[in-house]
């Protein structure tokens, strides 16, 4: 064997050893020693591992739910102190149902709670679950929250809610991949087989696939048109599915003699087009579709877009990432929700509204 061949073999072996060490190190960081050992002995690397730290558990119907045994958890799979069941007589129990917009511990639900509960006879429960869609929220209410017998459910709508499942987890609470990601990772060649077995190469493959897709979609004028999760709110057919969830939740609440109110959370990219009169109807199409459904079925509806647009016009920052509110955004949302609850005769919040950010 010539000298060149020997050097080539040594370099290849060195690269292989470095790759194996990097692969093991990546797996150790993402899932610890035990998980790494199990994955090395297994036959397939999961395409996505959220590193959930056991904050969710697998659920066959819901896909996942909050772990009731985790610190701060609840037997109802919500992050709340113990809920008394059956509900004490004379208690006005209000449940906020939603996703990660509703979820924050010190967000607008907490501010509404702090404004109303000191009056006595009112209990506010935050039943937000990050990543849930309208389908999951209705199913979750029926299975876990109906027994709490609320007087009112405030259902907070986010523009990615029209999916059936946006995120799912397997029985080890690992996030399952979307169809798009699954298709992009389909085993078609020897290279695909290597990617299929490697956590590190899978991560890199997904990263560059997303970059490539983003670049291909740059011709779209509106940012949501190239976003798998949000573009659905502008598709008419998705509203037929949402209406089914709306009617099912209304049916269940009517049986319980409970009220339903829907609050629409704005998406920051919409606010950037607030002065585009030529496209304003298209920009706010999801809010108009939701209002039409609420009017059709007699459900009180609060659209947060106008109040957020007003504050946004003043130069206030209201979002952390375009979807989730920052501290000022939560204050604006809480103030509007309290005013709306009062206007509907649900509560009397005068003098207790959280002040608008200054």
C-alpha positions as CSV (number, residue, x, y, z in Angstrom):
1,X,0.0,0.0,0.0
2,X,1.4,3.4,-1.0
3,X,2.1,6.2,1.3
4,X,-0.8,8.3,-0.1
5,X,-3.2,5.4,0.5
6,X,-2.0,5.0,4.1
7,X,-2.5,8.7,4.8
8,X,-5.9,8.7,3.2
9,X,-7.0,5.7,5.3
10,X,-5.6,7.3,8.5
11,X,-7.5,10.5,7.7
12,X,-10.7,8.7,7.0
13,X,-10.5,6.7,10.2
14,X,-9.8,10.0,12.1
15,X,-12.8,11.7,10.6
16,X,-15.0,8.7,11.4
17,X,-13.8,8.7,15.0
18,X,-14.4,12.4,15.3
19,X,-17.9,12.0,13.8
20,X,-18.7,9.2,16.2
21,X,-17.6,11.2,19.2
22,X,-19.6,14.2,18.0
23,X,-22.7,12.0,17.5
24,X,-22.4,10.5,21.0
25,X,-21.8,14.0,22.5
26,X,-24.9,15.3,20.7
27,X,-27.0,12.4,22.0
28,X,-25.7,12.9,25.5
29,X,-26.6,16.5,25.5
30,X,-30.1,15.9,24.2
31,X,-31.2,12.8,26.2
32,X,-28.6,11.9,28.8
33,X,-26.6,8.8,29.4
34,X,-29.5,6.3,29.6
35,X,-31.3,7.7,26.6
36,X,-28.0,7.7,24.6
37,X,-27.3,4.1,25.4
38,X,-30.9,3.1,24.4
39,X,-30.7,5.0,21.1
40,X,-27.3,3.5,20.2
41,X,-28.8,0.0,20.8
42,X,-32.0,0.9,18.9
43,X,-32.8,0.6,15.3
44,X,-33.9,4.2,14.5
45,X,-33.1,7.7,15.6
46,X,-36.0,10.0,16.2
47,X,-36.2,12.8,13.8
48,X,-37.1,15.4,16.4
49,X,-36.4,15.4,20.1
50,X,-37.8,18.4,22.0
51,X,-36.0,17.6,25.2
52,X,-39.3,18.0,27.1
53,X,-37.8,17.3,30.5
54,X,-40.9,15.2,31.4
55,X,-43.2,18.3,31.3
56,X,-45.6,16.4,29.0
57,X,-46.8,12.8,28.9
58,X,-48.1,10.8,26.0
59,X,-51.8,10.7,25.4
60,X,-53.3,8.5,22.7
61,X,-56.2,10.9,21.9
62,X,-54.7,14.3,22.6
63,X,-51.2,13.4,21.4
64,X,-49.8,14.8,24.6
65,X,-50.8,16.6,27.8
66,X,-49.2,18.2,30.7
67,X,-47.6,15.8,33.2
68,X,-49.9,15.9,36.3
69,X,-47.0,14.6,38.5
70,X,-44.6,17.3,37.6
71,X,-44.0,20.1,40.2
72,X,-46.8,22.7,39.8
73,X,-48.9,20.2,37.9
74,X,-52.5,19.2,38.6
75,X,-54.5,15.9,38.4
76,X,-56.5,17.7,35.6
77,X,-53.2,18.1,33.6
78,X,-53.2,21.8,34.0
79,X,-50.7,24.1,35.8
80,X,-52.9,25.2,38.6
81,X,-53.5,24.7,42.3
82,X,-56.0,22.0,43.2
83,X,-59.4,22.6,41.8
84,X,-62.3,21.7,44.1
85,X,-64.7,19.3,42.5
86,X,-67.7,19.5,42.8
87,X,-67.6,23.2,42.5
88,X,-68.6,25.0,45.8
89,X,-72.0,26.7,45.7
90,X,-72.0,30.3,44.7
91,X,-68.6,30.2,43.1
92,X,-68.2,31.9,39.7
93,X,-65.6,29.7,38.1
94,X,-64.0,31.0,34.8
95,X,-61.7,28.8,32.7
96,X,-59.3,30.3,30.2
97,X,-58.8,27.6,27.5
98,X,-56.0,28.1,24.9
99,X,-52.4,27.4,23.9
100,X,-49.0,28.9,24.6
101,X,-50.5,32.5,24.3
102,X,-52.7,31.7,27.3
103,X,-50.1,29.7,29.1
104,X,-47.6,32.1,30.8
105,X,-47.8,32.2,34.6
106,X,-47.6,35.9,34.8
107,X,-49.5,36.7,31.7
108,X,-52.9,38.2,31.0
109,X,-54.8,35.3,32.7
110,X,-52.9,36.0,35.9
111,X,-53.7,39.7,35.6
112,X,-57.4,39.0,35.1
113,X,-57.2,36.7,38.1
114,X,-55.5,39.3,40.3
115,X,-58.2,41.9,39.3
116,X,-61.2,39.7,39.9
117,X,-60.6,37.1,42.6
118,X,-60.1,39.6,45.4
119,X,-63.7,40.6,44.9
120,X,-64.7,37.2,46.2
121,X,-66.9,34.5,44.7
122,X,-64.7,34.3,41.6
123,X,-62.1,31.7,40.6
124,X,-59.9,32.0,37.5
125,X,-58.3,28.9,36.1
126,X,-55.6,28.9,33.4
127,X,-56.1,25.8,31.3
128,X,-53.7,26.8,28.5
129,X,-51.5,24.0,27.0
130,X,-48.6,25.0,24.7
131,X,-49.0,23.7,21.2
132,X,-52.6,22.8,21.4
133,X,-55.0,23.4,18.6
134,X,-58.8,24.1,18.8
135,X,-59.4,20.4,18.2
136,X,-57.2,19.4,21.1
137,X,-58.6,22.1,23.4
138,X,-62.2,21.0,22.9
139,X,-61.2,17.4,23.5
140,X,-59.1,18.3,26.5
141,X,-62.1,20.3,28.0
142,X,-64.5,17.4,27.5
143,X,-62.1,14.8,29.1
144,X,-60.5,16.8,31.9
145,X,-62.3,20.1,32.6
146,X,-66.0,19.5,32.2
147,X,-66.1,18.1,35.7
148,X,-65.0,21.4,37.1
149,X,-68.5,22.9,36.1
150,X,-67.3,26.4,35.0
151,X,-69.7,29.3,34.8
152,X,-67.8,30.7,31.8
153,X,-65.1,29.5,29.4
154,X,-63.0,32.1,27.7
155,X,-61.6,30.4,24.6
156,X,-58.5,32.2,23.4
157,X,-57.9,31.8,19.6
158,X,-54.5,31.9,18.0
159,X,-54.1,31.9,14.2
160,X,-52.5,28.5,14.0
161,X,-55.4,26.8,15.8
162,X,-57.2,25.5,12.7
163,X,-55.1,22.4,12.5
164,X,-56.2,19.1,14.0
165,X,-52.7,18.5,15.4
166,X,-49.8,20.9,15.1
167,X,-47.5,19.1,17.5
168,X,-47.7,15.5,18.6
169,X,-45.5,13.3,20.9
170,X,-44.8,9.6,21.0
171,X,-45.0,7.3,24.0
172,X,-41.6,8.6,25.2
173,X,-42.9,12.2,25.0
174,X,-40.7,12.9,22.0
175,X,-42.1,15.3,19.5
176,X,-43.3,13.7,16.3
177,X,-42.3,15.2,13.0
178,X,-44.6,16.9,10.5
179,X,-45.5,15.2,7.2
180,X,-43.3,17.7,5.4
181,X,-40.3,16.8,7.6
182,X,-41.1,13.1,7.3
183,X,-41.2,13.3,3.5
184,X,-37.9,15.3,3.4
185,X,-36.3,12.5,5.5
186,X,-37.7,9.6,3.5
187,X,-35.0,7.0,3.0
188,X,-34.2,6.9,-0.7
189,X,-30.4,6.3,-0.9
190,X,-27.3,5.2,1.1
191,X,-26.9,8.8,2.2
192,X,-30.5,8.9,3.4
193,X,-29.9,5.7,5.4
194,X,-26.9,7.3,7.1
195,X,-28.9,10.4,7.9
196,X,-31.7,8.1,9.1
197,X,-29.5,6.6,11.7
198,X,-27.7,9.7,12.9
199,X,-29.1,12.3,15.3
200,X,-26.5,14.8,14.3
201,X,-26.9,14.5,10.5
202,X,-30.7,14.5,10.9
203,X,-30.5,17.8,12.8
204,X,-28.3,19.3,10.1
205,X,-30.5,17.9,7.3
206,X,-33.6,19.5,8.8
207,X,-31.8,22.8,9.4
208,X,-30.7,23.1,5.7
209,X,-34.1,21.8,4.5
210,X,-35.9,24.5,6.3
211,X,-33.4,27.1,5.0
212,X,-33.9,25.9,1.5
213,X,-37.7,26.0,1.8
214,X,-37.6,29.5,3.3
215,X,-35.5,30.7,0.4
216,X,-37.8,29.2,-2.1
217,X,-40.8,30.9,-0.5
218,X,-39.3,34.4,-0.4
219,X,-41.5,35.4,-3.3
220,X,-44.6,35.4,-1.0
221,X,-45.6,38.9,-0.1
222,X,-47.1,38.1,3.2
223,X,-45.0,36.2,5.7
224,X,-47.7,33.8,6.8
225,X,-48.1,32.5,3.3
226,X,-44.8,30.6,3.7
227,X,-45.5,29.4,7.3
228,X,-46.9,25.9,7.6
229,X,-48.5,26.6,11.0
230,X,-50.1,30.1,10.3
231,X,-51.1,30.1,6.6
232,X,-54.0,27.7,7.4
233,X,-56.0,30.6,9.0
234,X,-56.3,32.2,5.5
235,X,-57.7,29.0,3.9
236,X,-61.5,28.9,3.8
237,X,-61.7,25.1,4.1
238,X,-60.0,25.2,7.5
239,X,-62.8,27.3,9.0
240,X,-65.3,24.5,8.3
241,X,-63.2,22.3,10.6
242,X,-62.9,25.0,13.2
243,X,-66.6,25.6,13.2
244,X,-67.1,21.9,14.1
245,X,-65.0,22.4,17.2
246,X,-66.8,25.6,18.0
247,X,-70.2,23.9,17.8
248,X,-69.0,21.0,19.9
249,X,-67.7,23.1,22.7
250,X,-70.9,25.3,22.6
251,X,-73.0,22.1,22.8
252,X,-71.1,20.8,25.9
253,X,-71.2,24.1,27.6
254,X,-74.9,24.6,27.0
255,X,-75.5,21.2,28.6
256,X,-73.7,22.5,31.6
257,X,-75.5,25.9,31.5
258,X,-72.1,27.6,31.1
259,X,-71.3,30.6,28.9
260,X,-68.7,30.8,26.1
261,X,-66.7,33.8,25.0
262,X,-64.0,33.8,22.3
263,X,-61.0,36.1,22.3
264,X,-58.9,36.4,19.1
265,X,-55.2,36.9,19.7
266,X,-53.5,38.9,16.9
267,X,-50.3,37.9,15.0
268,X,-47.7,40.6,14.9
269,X,-47.0,40.4,11.1
270,X,-50.6,41.4,10.6
271,X,-50.0,44.6,12.5
272,X,-47.2,45.6,10.1
273,X,-49.9,45.8,7.4
274,X,-52.4,47.8,9.4
275,X,-52.1,50.9,7.2
276,X,-52.3,48.9,3.9
277,X,-55.8,49.8,3.0
278,X,-55.7,47.9,-0.3
279,X,-55.0,44.6,1.5
280,X,-56.4,45.2,4.9
281,X,-59.4,42.9,4.4
282,X,-57.1,40.1,3.4
283,X,-54.7,40.8,6.2
284,X,-57.4,40.5,8.8
285,X,-59.3,37.7,7.1
286,X,-59.0,35.3,10.0
287,X,-60.5,37.7,12.5
288,X,-63.4,38.4,10.1
289,X,-64.0,34.7,9.6
290,X,-64.1,34.1,13.3
291,X,-66.4,37.1,13.9
292,X,-68.8,35.8,11.3
293,X,-68.9,32.4,13.0
294,X,-69.5,33.9,16.4
295,X,-72.2,36.2,15.1
296,X,-73.8,33.2,13.3
297,X,-73.9,31.1,16.4
298,X,-74.6,33.8,19.0
299,X,-71.2,33.7,20.8
300,X,-69.7,36.9,22.3
301,X,-66.4,37.7,20.5
302,X,-63.5,40.0,21.4
303,X,-61.0,40.8,18.7
304,X,-57.7,42.1,20.3
305,X,-56.4,43.3,16.9
306,X,-57.9,46.9,17.1
307,X,-56.5,47.6,20.6
308,X,-53.1,46.0,19.7
309,X,-53.0,48.0,16.4
310,X,-53.7,51.2,18.3
311,X,-50.8,50.6,20.7
312,X,-48.6,49.3,17.9
313,X,-49.2,52.6,16.0
314,X,-47.8,54.4,19.1
315,X,-44.6,52.5,18.8
316,X,-45.2,50.1,21.7
317,X,-43.6,46.7,21.5
318,X,-46.2,44.1,22.4
319,X,-44.7,40.8,21.3
320,X,-41.7,38.7,22.2
321,X,-41.5,36.7,19.0
322,X,-44.4,37.8,16.8
323,X,-46.8,35.3,18.5
324,X,-46.4,35.5,22.2
325,X,-47.0,38.7,24.1
326,X,-44.4,40.5,26.1
327,X,-45.2,42.2,29.5
328,X,-46.9,45.2,27.7
329,X,-48.8,42.9,25.4
330,X,-50.2,40.9,28.3
331,X,-51.3,44.1,30.0
332,X,-53.2,45.3,26.9
333,X,-54.8,41.9,26.5
334,X,-55.8,41.7,30.2
335,X,-57.3,45.3,30.2
336,X,-59.3,44.6,27.1
337,X,-60.6,41.2,28.4
338,X,-61.7,42.8,31.7
339,X,-63.5,45.5,29.9
340,X,-65.2,43.0,27.6
341,X,-66.2,40.7,30.5
342,X,-67.8,43.8,32.2
343,X,-69.6,44.8,29.0
344,X,-71.1,41.3,28.8
345,X,-72.3,41.5,32.4
346,X,-70.2,38.6,33.3
347,X,-68.2,40.4,36.0
348,X,-67.9,43.9,37.4
349,X,-64.2,44.9,36.8
350,X,-64.4,48.7,37.2
351,X,-61.5,50.2,39.0
352,X,-59.5,46.9,38.9
353,X,-58.2,46.9,35.3
354,X,-54.5,46.5,34.9
355,X,-53.2,49.9,33.7
356,X,-52.1,50.1,30.1
357,X,-48.3,50.3,29.7
358,X,-46.8,53.8,29.8
